[in-house]
Amino acid sequence: MCKIIDKTCLSPTPTLEQHLMWDDIAILARYMLMLSFNNSLDVAAHLPYLFHVVTFLVATGPLSLRASTHGLVINIIHSLCTCSQLHFSEETKQVLRLSLTEFSLPKFYLLFGISKVKSAAVIAFRSSYRDRSFSPGSYERETFALTSLETVTEALLEIMEACMRDIPTCKWLDQWTELAQRFAFQYNPSLQPRALVVFGCISKRVSHGQIKQIIRILSKALESCLKGPDTYNSQVLIEATVIALTKLQPLLNKDSPLHKALFWVAVAVLQLDEVNLYSAGTALLEQNLHTLDSLRIFNDKSPEEVFMAIRNPLEWHCKQMDHFVGLNFNSNFNFALVGHLLKGYRHPSPAIVARTVRILHTLLTLVNKHRNCDKFEVNTQSVAYLAALLTVSEEVRSRCSLKHRKSLLLTDISMENVPMDTYPIHHGDPAYRTLKENQPWSSPKGSEGYLAATYQSVGQTSPRARKSMSLDMGQPSQANTKKLLGTRKSFDHLISDTKAPKRQEMESGITTPPKMRRVAETDYEMETQRISSQQHPHLRKVSVSESNVLLDEEVLTDPKIQALLLTVLATLVKYTTDEFDQRILYEYLAEASVVFPKVFPVVHNLLDSKINTLLSLCQDPNLLNPIHGIVQSVVYHEESPPQYQTSYLQSFGFNGLWRFAGPFSKQTQIPDYAELIVKFLDALIDTYLPGIDEEASEESLLTPTSPYPPALQSQLSITANLNLSNSMTSLATSQHSPGIDKENVELSPTTGHCNSGRTRHGSASQVQKQRSTGSFKRNSIKKIV
């Protein structure tokens, strides 16, 4: 089976099912399932090869074959439990029994592409002649996510590592890694992406040469997206390279410059505006930040200092990328990064939204780490992340108060009779308690208890307020606006969050993201708390003072930062449909219209349409009142000409902030500007990996020792030499049959026979003929993609 799969590299096809040898592979897979009973596959000798085959065939082919692959895994684990050649400890046997249970769960049925099946065993052993066809046209092919392959591979790796602990000098993992590496660095659209993911998941060490090859593959895949029609396979290959880099980065030497350089690779992937690639890019970014933080890189330097220093030699290419996206890292690093991450809120997967929130929280911690100050202290570096987290973090809202609009809230009502258990967060600091009481809207549950203790009917509006709101619900003129908003005394009767959603699921990140190598979120948080409490005890202390306000004209003195902050808030309002989020954002925007009246016109265009719609249709007084405040402030300052217009953002390179943070593009085509990313990746390699010779490693792949076991050790090898007469191509591994095309036969003398090692490409011209239309153009056959 391994040799047949190996031969698919001679004439690669977009999918394995389209290959001439697909029927042979499918028949052998069914044959392996039958042999897997009673350990006829000899798992002790062939476990790496079996796992290698499984990762290439999982969720591939018709339903019966997918069920067969799942059954093969179950039987392999059974064989490990019962094999007389292997002696495992009770702990290892327990791991195997748990793995059997895990692979029988609906989650793994979904990963193997058999989620609609009640019994995988029944489907796998169906012996109907009507189900004999394996051709792609005879069944509905399902797309297979590479993140699913990650989960399957890590589950198989856990089994292998548990067994290896009881077997001294066991080489299983080394053999499996070698098999995956050979396919990872060889052009084959159907298998190379899978091999890259598997190689990243199971590798225990990595060299700069291998990282260089993976970045080269990423660059060539981007080129292929721009030139060839085979866009889907190229995008899958891009995603696979990013996943591989994510998994391999923790294995790099701690002094490697690639640790910091990979941050910019992650940013470049985010800029491609593609849903699956954005998911992979955020995973790489999160891993990058965790790895650098574990190396204590941010203890004495801010993220801006660290990453901008590594970018200096690449500035020419990075400036062009910034220009096309409309987010300028040179003007303001933190807001440019937030601009890239705000798009994560629009991702269709809750797991990616939760990951985006985690990344923003991580960055908020890191920007203040070298300053030895509280995580939530408002300053010019942290304000970007605080603004981005306003709608998803109750803690941020409670620590970053309002200032000028505080009198509009229920501040003069005694709270003595309100029990503190109505608040979801408990703190003994009197300052915090005072601040929390002054902001009942920051917690829907808290505000309900707050108002219930004071009023008989929660959220009831006064007759005066009702009358004023009914004057003009359309687009207000200047006269009507002044009349409508002439008095603000009714505002305090309109604070009610009884209907507001709690949004705890977003803050706690309940949605479990895909597993990350060596970065368990809980372990990371525990370690961070332990280190912080030892080195900087005051960092974990809650600092809540009346002066820690998000919109502080004394702290945020730069009009550029003011404009960017307002644009982030306005952008969040523009694209959100959640009523709770809108309430929060409009409250802060109403505050901003008072604090930064000269800069506020910058966001007029972002707010106009939505405010007019809400004034016309919205009946929620809690949402209307801050909007009225915004309109009143705008009208009040309308007489004095604004110093900053909408075009102000463009003057320092942030004209794309609101646009890039919007929903994902529906088109699947990679943007033409990806050519800039290709040049950037090439420059990155030339700058930080100039002395790494990847040719040597490629030559070692061209003439390796055979990774397959001797024929005498394997029943499968003996059986594979039989001529399967029922196969469409009359498979014979000992010699080529006439049914196979001539190009597979006319190879160089060293690769003429299958048994003499692994078959390789022939001449460059032959290989060029064999490739599909979406293949990469190579000047030399030595450049393996």
RAQUI-V292039 format. One record per pair of residues at least 6 apart in sequence whose C-alpha atoms are under 8 Angstrom apart, sorted by sequence separation. I is the first residue (numbers start at 1). GAP is how many residues later the second one is. If there is no record, write none. Layout:
I|GAP + I|GAP
This chain:
13|6 + 16|6 + 35|6 + 60|6 + 80|6 + 102|6 + 103|6 + 109|6 + 114|6 + 117|6 + 164|6 + 186|6 + 224|6 + 225|6 + 272|6 + 292|6 + 322|6 + 329|6 + 347|6 + 368|6 + 369|6 + 376|6 + 390|6 + 420|6 + 427|6 + 436|6 + 440|6 + 441|6 + 452|6 + 505|6 + 533|6 + 556|6 + 576|6 + 618|6 + 649|6 + 711|6 + 712|6 + 724|6 + 725|6 + 731|6 + 746|6 + 750|6 + 751|6 + 753|6 + 761|6 + 12|7 + 43|7 + 59|7 + 185|7 + 224|7 + 252|7 + 270|7 + 271|7 + 311|7 + 322|7 + 329|7 + 346|7 + 368|7 + 389|7 + 390|7 + 440|7 + 451|7 + 532|7 + 533|7 + 593|7 + 711|7 + 723|7 + 724|7 + 730|7 + 745|7 + 751|7 + 752|7 + 58|8 + 164|8 + 183|8 + 184|8 + 269|8 + 270|8 + 298|8 + 328|8 + 329|8 + 344|8 + 345|8 + 378|8 + 451|8 + 472|8 + 532|8 + 573|8 + 592|8 + 647|8 + 723|8 + 724|8 + 729|8 + 751|8 + 32|9 + 57|9 + 106|9 + 183|9 + 184|9 + 225|9 + 269|9 + 297|9 + 319|9 + 327|9 + 344|9 + 573|9 + 615|9 + 723|9 + 730|9 + 736|9 + 751|9 + 776|9 + 59|10 + 184|10 + 224|10 + 225|10 + 249|10 + 365|10 + 376|10 + 386|10 + 440|10 + 448|10 + 614|10 + 722|10 + 723|10 + 729|10 + 8|11 + 58|11 + 184|11 + 185|11 + 270|11 + 345|11 + 364|11 + 529|11 + 721|11 + 722|11 + 729|11 + 57|12 + 58|12 + 81|12 + 160|12 + 161|12 + 183|12 + 184|12 + 222|12 + 269|12 + 270|12 + 327|12 + 344|12 + 364|12 + 472|12 + 573|12 + 720|12 + 721|12 + 8|13 + 160|13 + 183|13 + 221|13 + 222|13 + 471|13 + 572|13 + 573|13 + 720|13 + 721|13 + 181|14 + 221|14 + 267|14 + 342|14 + 367|14 + 368|14 + 747|14 + 748|14 + 54|15 + 81|15 + 180|15 + 181|15 + 184|15 + 266|15 + 341|15 + 367|15 + 469|15 + 570|15 + 747|15 + 748|15 + 80|16 + 180|16 + 221|16 + 222|16 + 266|16 + 468|16 + 569|16 + 611|16 + 746|16 + 747|16 + 764|16 + 4|17 + 221|17 + 468|17 + 764|17 + 180|18 + 181|18 + 266|18 + 267|18 + 364|18 + 735|18 + 763|18 + 54|19 + 77|19 + 180|19 + 218|19 + 266|19 + 341|19 + 424|19 + 569|19 + 570|19 + 734|19 + 735|19 + 4|20 + 5|20 + 218|20 + 376|20 + 423|20 + 569|20 + 734|20 + 4|21 + 217|21 + 263|21 + 364|21 + 424|21 + 733|21 + 734|21 + 77|22 + 78|22 + 177|22 + 263|22 + 338|22 + 363|22 + 364|22 + 378|22 + 415|22 + 423|22 + 424|22 + 77|23 + 218|23 + 376|23 + 422|23 + 423|23 + 566|23 + 743|23 + 1|24 + 217|24 + 218|24 + 242|24 + 361|24 + 376|24 + 422|24 + 177|25 + 263|25 + 360|25 + 465|25 + 74|26 + 177|26 + 215|26 + 262|26 + 263|26 + 411|26 + 464|26 + 465|26 + 566|26 + 1|27 + 214|27 + 411|27 + 422|27 + 743|27 + 1|28 + 185|28 + 260|28 + 360|28 + 361|28 + 410|28 + 462|28 + 74|29 + 113|29 + 173|29 + 185|29 + 259|29 + 304|29 + 360|29 + 409|29 + 410|29 + 461|29 + 214|30 + 304|30 + 409|30 + 410|30 + 113|31 + 214|31 + 418|31 + 462|31 + 259|32 + 260|32 + 357|32 + 406|32 + 418|32 + 461|32 + 574|32 + 43|33 + 259|33 + 460|33 + 461|33 + 570|33 + 574|33 + 211|34 + 401|34 + 459|34 + 460|34 + 562|34 + 566|34 + 573|34 + 26|35 + 30|35 + 33|35 + 357|35 + 415|35 + 418|35 + 459|35 + 567|35 + 571|35 + 29|36 + 33|36 + 36|36 + 43|36 + 44|36 + 417|36 + 459|36 + 563|36 + 567|36 + 570|36 + 574|36 + 590|36 + 597|36 + 39|37 + 43|37 + 111|37 + 239|37 + 243|37 + 246|37 + 398|37 + 459|37 + 551|37 + 562|37 + 563|37 + 566|37 + 570|37 + 586|37 + 589|37 + 590|37 + 593|37 + 597|37 + 30|38 + 33|38 + 37|38 + 111|38 + 239|38 + 242|38 + 246|38 + 249|38 + 398|38 + 401|38 + 458|38 + 26|39 + 29|39 + 33|39 + 36|39 + 44|39 + 238|39 + 242|39 + 245|39 + 249|39 + 459|39 + 563|39 + 583|39 + 587|39 + 590|39 + 594|39 + 29|40 + 32|40 + 36|40 + 39|40 + 243|40 + 458|40 + 551|40 + 559|40 + 583|40 + 586|40 + 587|40 + 590|40 + 593|40 + 597|40 + 38|41 + 44|41 + 111|41 + 239|41 + 243|41 + 246|41 + 250|41 + 254|41 + 398|41 + 413|41 + 551|41 + 582|41 + 586|41 + 589|41 + 593|41 + 601|41 + 605|41 + 33|42 + 37|42 + 44|42 + 70|42 + 206|42 + 235|42 + 242|42 + 246|42 + 249|42 + 553|42 + 602|42 + 604|42 + 17|43 + 36|43 + 69|43 + 190|43 + 193|43 + 197|43 + 200|43 + 201|43 + 205|43 + 552|43 + 553|43 + 583|43 + 590|43 + 599|43 + 601|43 + 602|43 + 603|43 + 17|44 + 39|44 + 108|44 + 189|44 + 193|44 + 196|44 + 197|44 + 200|44 + 208|44 + 263|44 + 398|44 + 551|44 + 598|44 + 599|44 + 600|44 + 601|44 + 602|44 + 67|45 + 149|45 + 153|45 + 157|45 + 189|45 + 192|45 + 196|45 + 199|45 + 200|45 + 203|45 + 206|45 + 207|45 + 397|45 + 451|45 + 598|45 + 599|45 + 601|45 + 602|45 + 66|46 + 193|46 + 194|46 + 197|46 + 200|46 + 201|46 + 205|46 + 206|46 + 260|46 + 261|46 + 338|46 + 342|46 + 598|46 + 599|46 + 602|46 + 2|47 + 66|47 + 67|47 + 150|47 + 154|47 + 193|47 + 197|47 + 200|47 + 201|47 + 204|47 + 205|47 + 260|47 + 264|47 + 334|47 + 338|47 + 602|47 + 66|48 + 146|48 + 149|48 + 150|48 + 153|48 + 154|48 + 189|48 + 193|48 + 196|48 + 200|48 + 334|48 + 394|48 + 448|48 + 71|49 + 149|49 + 153|49 + 261|49 + 335|49 + 394|49 + 447|49 + 448|49 + 63|50 + 70|50 + 71|50 + 260|50 + 261|50 + 334|50 + 335|50 + 338|50 + 447|50 + 448|50 + 2|51 + 63|51 + 146|51 + 150|51 + 334|51 + 447|51 + 706|51 + 1|52 + 59|52 + 68|52 + 444|52 + 445|52 + 705|52 + 706|52 + 59|53 + 60|53 + 67|53 + 68|53 + 71|53 + 257|53 + 444|53 + 445|53 + 58|54 + 59|54 + 67|54 + 271|54 + 441|54 + 443|54 + 444|54 + 58|55 + 59|55 + 68|55 + 441|55 + 444|55 + 67|56 + 68|56 + 99|56 + 441|56 + 444|56 + 67|57 + 68|57 + 444|57 + 445|57 + 66|58 + 444|58 + 702|58 + 64|59 + 65|59 + 443|59 + 63|60 + 64|60 + 99|60 + 64|61 + 64|62 + 96|63 + 303|63 + 95|64 + 302|64 + 303|64 + 302|65 + 278|66 + 302|66 + 64|67 + 95|67 + 302|67 + 298|68 + 302|68 + 271|69 + 300|69 + 301|69 + 92|70 + 270|70 + 282|70 + 299|70 + 300|70 + 92|71 + 298|71 + 299|71 + 62|72 + 275|72 + 283|72 + 298|72 + 61|73 + 267|73 + 279|73 + 282|73 + 286|73 + 289|73 + 62|74 + 92|74 + 282|74 + 61|75 + 88|75 + 62|77 + 89|77 + 62|78 + 88|78 + 62|79 + 87|79 + 500|79 + 501|79 + 61|80 + 408|80 + 500|80 + 60|81 + 408|81 + 409|82 + 410|82 + 59|83 + 408|83 + 409|83 + 699|83 + 408|84 + 698|84 + 59|85 + 564|85 + 698|85 + 409|86 + 563|86 + 698|86 + 571|87 + 575|87 + 695|87 + 575|88 + 695|88 + 560|89 + 568|89 + 567|90 + 568|90 + 571|90 + 58|91 + 567|91 + 146|93 + 55|94 + 146|94 + 55|97 + 55|98 + 51|105 + 26|108 + 435|109 + 435|110 + 23|111 + 392|111 + 435|111 + 22|112 + 23|112 + 432|112 + 393|113 + 394|113 + 431|113 + 432|113 + 392|114 + 393|114 + 431|114 + 392|115 + 431|115 + 18|117 + 17|118 + 18|118 + 17|119 + 48|124 + 52|124 + 47|125 + 48|125 + 51|125 + 497|125 + 495|126 + 496|126 + 48|127 + 49|127 + 52|127 + 494|127 + 495|127 + 48|128 + 52|128 + 494|128 + 49|130 + 494|131 + 491|134 + 56|135 + 475|137 + 56|138 + 474|138 + 55|139 + 56|139 + 475|140 + 474|141 + 475|141 + 473|142 + 474|142 + 55|143 + 473|143 + 485|143 + 399|144 + 473|144 + 485|144 + 399|145 + 401|145 + 403|146 + 401|147 + 402|147 + 485|147 + 400|148 + 401|148 + 402|148 + 403|148 + 357|149 + 399|149 + 400|149 + 401|149 + 402|149 + 357|150 + 399|150 + 400|150 + 481|150 + 482|150 + 358|151 + 481|151 + 354|152 + 357|152 + 353|153 + 354|153 + 482|153 + 355|154 + 481|154 + 354|155 + 354|156 + 354|157 + 478|157 + 351|158 + 355|158 + 354|159 + 351|160 + 350|161 + 351|161 + 352|161 + 351|162 + 387|163 + 372|164 + 374|164 + 375|164 + 386|164 + 373|165 + 374|165 + 375|165 + 372|166 + 373|166 + 374|166 + 377|166 + 372|167 + 374|167 + 376|167 + 383|167 + 374|168 + 374|169 + 378|170 + 377|171 + 378|171 + 378|172 + 14|174 + 15|174 + 16|174 + 12|175 + 13|175 + 14|175 + 15|175 + 16|175 + 380|175 + 12|176 + 13|176 + 14|176 + 379|176 + 380|176 + 9|177 + 12|177 + 13|177 + 378|177 + 379|177 + 9|178 + 12|178 + 387|178 + 9|179 + 8|180 + 388|180 + 380|181 + 384|181 + 387|181 + 388|181 + 383|182 + 387|182 + 384|184 + 388|184 + 402|186 + 405|186 + 404|187 + 403|188 + 402|189 + 391|190 + 404|190 + 404|191 + 391|193 + 390|194 + 391|194 + 390|195 + 14|219 + 287|229 + 290|229 + 335|229 + 339|229 + 287|232 + 283|233 + 290|234 + 250|267 + 250|268 + 247|269 + 247|270 + 201|316 + 346|316 + 347|316 + 343|317 + 346|317 + 347|317 + 336|318 + 339|318 + 343|318 + 346|318 + 339|319 + 342|319 + 343|319 + 340|320 + 341|320 + 342|320 + 343|320 + 331|321 + 336|321 + 339|321 + 340|321 + 343|321 + 331|322 + 339|322 + 328|324 + 328|325 + 327|326 + 328|326 + 326|327 + 327|327 + 326|328 + 327|328 + 326|329 + 327|329 + 323|330 + 326|330 + 327|330 + 322|331 + 325|331 + 326|331 + 326|334 + 325|335 + 324|349 + 321|352 + 321|355 + 320|356 + 321|356 + 317|359 + 317|360 + 317|362 + 318|362 + 151|363 + 317|363 + 150|364 + 151|364 + 150|365 + 314|366 + 147|367 + 314|369 + 314|370 + 313|374 + 275|389 + 274|390 + 273|391 + 274|391 + 273|392 + 274|394 + 274|396 + 273|397 + 272|398 + 272|399 + 272|402 + 268|409 + 265|416 + 261|423 + 258|430 + 257|431 + 231|438 + 225|444 + 226|444 + 225|445 + 226|445 + 226|446 + 226|448 + 226|449 + 222|452 + 223|452 + 222|453 + 223|455 + 222|456 + 219|458 + 220|458 + 219|459 + 219|462 + 219|463 + 216|465 + 215|466 + 216|466 + 215|470 + 212|473 + 212|477 + 212|480 + 208|481 + 213|481 + 212|482 + 209|483 + 208|484 + 209|484 + 210|484 + 209|485 + 209|488 + 182|519 + 179|528 + 178|529 + 175|532 + 230|543 + 231|543 + 229|544 + 230|544 + 228|545 + 229|545 + 230|545 + 228|546 + 228|547 + 224|550 + 224|551 + 224|552 + 221|555 + 220|556 + 220|565 + 217|568 + 216|569 + 187|597 + 186|598 + 187|598 + 185|599 + 186|599 + 185|600 + 49|659 + 46|663 + 45|668 + 46|668 + 45|669 + 42|672 + 41|673 + 42|673 + 41|674 + 40|675 + 41|675 + 32|684 + 27|700 + 24|703 + 23|704 + 24|704 + 23|705 + 24|705 + 2|706 + 23|706 + 24|707 + 21|708 + 20|709 + 1|719 + 20|720 + 4|729 + 11|733 + 10|734 + 10|750 + 3|751 + 9|751 + 10|751 + 6|752 + 7|752 + 9|752 + 6|753 + 3|755 + 11|756 + 10|757 + 12|758 + 13|758 + 14|758 + 11|759 + 12|759 + 13|759 + 10|760 + 11|760 + 12|760
